[in-house]
Amino acid sequence: MRTHILLSLTAAALALPATALAAPVPLVHHVCPDGLEVVVSEMHATPLVTVEIAAHEGAMTEDDKFNGVSHLYEHMFFKGNAAQPDQTAYMQRLRSLGMEFNGTTDTERVNYFFTTTSDHFADQMTFMRDAIATPLFDPKEFERERVVVTGEIDRNESEPSYHLWHSVEQHVFWKYPTRKDALGKRSSVLAATVDMMRTIQKRYYVPNNSILVVTGDVKADDVFAMADKIYSGWTKADDPFKKFPIPEHPPIRASEVLLIPQPVEDLTGAMVWMGPNSVGPTAKDTYAADLLSQLTGDPGSRFQKTLVDSGLCVGVGLSYSTQRHTGNIELDVEATPDKVDSCIAAAVAELPKLKSADYFADEELKNAVHRIEVGRALSRETSGGRAHSITWAWTFSTLDYDAGYEANLEAVTRDSIAGVLDRWVLGKPFVLGAMASQKTLDAGLTEEHLGKLVGVTVKPKAAAAKAGAK
Amino acid sequence: MNRSLACLAALALAACAEEPQRPPLMPASPPVPPPATAAAPAPDPAPVVDGDVTTASVSGIQVIVQRVPGAAFAAGQLYVRGGTRNWTAQNAGIEQLAFRVAATGGTKTLEKTAFSRRLASLGANISGDARNDFSGLYMKAPVSAWDDAFALLADVFQQPALPASEIEVARTQALAQLHHEQEDPEGQLWTLERKQLFTGHPYANRPIGTIDSMTALKAEDLGPYLDKLRETSRLVFVAAGDVDPAHVIDQVRKAYGSLPRGSYADTPLPPISFATPHIVLQDRKLPTNYCEAAFPAPRWSDPDWVTGLVAISGYSWRLWQEVRTKRNLTYAVGAYVNQSFASPFGLMTVSAVDPNTAMKVMLDEAKRMQNEPMPAEELAGFKSVYLTGYLTGHETPDGLAYSLADAQLYGGDWHMARTLPDRVRAVTAADIQTFAKKYLGHLQAAVVGDSSKIDQALFTSL
């Protein structure tokens, strides 16, 4: 058992220019005897408490058979357990405690959270413990929830952008596509069994693979004492990732272009490269990648002026998504049908220029760091937001990564940005997905043509055959 | 692309972008005095301190400041009244375009890039938009940057640069937004619903305009249009954060106090018509069917307003339980009061492969609310959840400011924001039943999906 204090993101006292942020907010950290990590951030301005649990789980753990089943499991968390016999009782108890609730499933995190007034804190903690540690997986409830989840798949498939995203990810992560697809396949959700729920539970929903975060109007010592007590029966297990390691994904084999017909007006394109991991030797590139995203997104930046203010593109963004196991670097563009060529060509042409010494002024670099730091502080203004951001840091990187984030961000130089572009983007294989209307396709837009715009040779074929759309 | 799945979001259905949902509110002590409209300016009355809120009338501008000790950030919001009263079908979209460009295009003293860098160095954000009943410029900044950020906000309203290039960018993006709306089933559904609810009503002229009106707008019209809005009788300034109210009032006076007073007064908009139940359908081949039905709701100032908020929140919870949990007919079902209109209305909504069965359960639940008093334990729970939501909506300075502004602008009294919890606690089962009988009916339904599956008589049976 150990307790120590970490500095949160909101902490960092900037030696930088601009406006200083608020005083550091301490995150108090504790490890229960069973290995459950507990982090508390006290916030006493409002009588609210958020209790959140997250596990290292999600799409990254899923092979073909389990694709989408972590998500189904997440739904089953809100069903019967040892204390609440079924979902009706579960909901009744939630209601009586005045709790707002939700859960999310992502590639590397599944999290569950309840927010209510601080007078309910003890009951809230117990409610969470019962839900996370003692799910019943009643077969009847399981069958009903399977249909609910397919209803969620229906809604995703009704949106054009889903088809763009899904098609691109399937090609970027060509060998293990399931490990980036949290929604998963309808077929695997329909084939899932209660035994598979138990498998996930025993493997991943164990205290030593989970974090409990409590934010709000509580005292850290009270939380730790209660956590030690009420989670004492939750049994520790082997590290799931020793027995079931997440395979590191091989690089994109060769650059590809996909045309995805959808009922849309403008063309939306997503050009995706594999980027660095937030843990391990490539983690140092994540800070520069984040800063590059911020710099290029600033409305006053040369990037936006050249591509958007010029009228070439409706919108453009360059982003990096933090992941332990391959974060994407992504160039997103939207163009009106008459400017598809000029927008895409200009966007791609702008990428190498980002390396030049005069592309970003010193002031821009300084401001971008400040923007990110302020953004992180804003994301932690509420008890819920703070809890989510802590579990996000714990799952998608580490708490140490998070605590050192500001210092590492401030150390980014033009050379580090250029290094990110060289190591991950320029000349590296990518997948370009473009979602466009049939009318735009009929006017002559083909994968071969798009390929020429981005320097990829595409063998002629019927564009429609590649359609990811239904 | 970070896409997590928010799986249980059905209880909190998002409103359309142009009509954001904000925490709800309610009335008590004396409201802020309305701005004087007489030609000869009278001296400003002394500010009124009511707990942590200070109010003032500054040359006709209503000012509301809530002090939040210790808050790291502060919010300042300048509201301009009028909304749909200010534009026509022909120039719909002009106010939104003007406010958005004002907030992003720089000022007469700081061109766009310098303006953007200045904001970034402060860690501040300024945005602008137009809504159905008023428009706003919204600023949020670290409290230590308040003065500088306030000065930028003042310039954004008083002397925006409105560069033609920025107007074209914003116009292109607004047109893209209008197209995206028709690509997304939820957007299509809202378009259908809006048409049947607002035909003949000023709300038919949306803040974002139409493809035609946005295309036809001339860049040179934006400046003169904004000029007309710079009247103190139109303005409300709301701030929240660890800022000195007297200082803020002084800043407002210096920034806007010399503007012409004008004679603006809100003229009440007609109520939305809910005469006969009706349905509109749009065929689209989709994996599921998107359905919703609007029903009447009280206005903010009506005595049963808070009852309505609790009742529909409880109704939504019951729908989730009966339609989703017990019968697995959907992933997304719910009901809410759209509070972002001075004439609010309720909406029940569901996406379902079997829409008739789902809608029948929803209507049966509406009838249950009409015919049976809500059990005490259940009502207490709904209130408790509602109050948690109220608190979560008030955790940030901008959340507090939105709440005060909505109460003042929609309800005519900022105190509604403060008294809501007590009014929620006072709601009884009899109140809920009376509300349900009075309002849950006259359905105006809309469906996007397979219209051949829809039992139109069922959808219009309440």
Interface residues (C-beta under 8 A of the other chain):
Chain A: T10 P17 A18 T19 A20 L21 A22 A45 T46 P47 L48 H71 E74 H75 F78 Q87 T88 M91 Q92 L94 R95 S96 L97 G98 M99 E100 F101 N102 G103 T104 T105 D106 R109 T115 T116 T117 R144 E145 V147 V148 V149 G151 E152 I153 D154 R155 E157 S158 E159 P160 W165 V168 E169 A182 L183 Q262 P263 V264 E265 D266 A270 V272 D298 P299 G300 K305 V308 D309 G311 V314 G315 S321 N328 E330 E334 T336 E363 E364 K366 N367 A368 H370 R371 E373 V374 A377 L378 E381 T382 S383 G384 K470
Chain B: M1 N2 R3 S4 L5 A6 C7 L8 A9 V68 G70 A71 A72 F73 T104 K112 T113 A114 F115 S116 R117 A120 S121 L122 G123 A124 K140 A141 P142 V143 S144 A145 D148 S165 E166 E168 V169 T172 Q173 A176 H179 H180 Q182 E183 D184 P185 L286 P287 T288 Y290 W317 Q321 R324 T325 K326 R327 N328 T330 Y331 A332 S351 A352 V353 E377 E378 A380 G381 F382 S384 V385 L387 T388 G389 L391 T392 H394 E395 T396
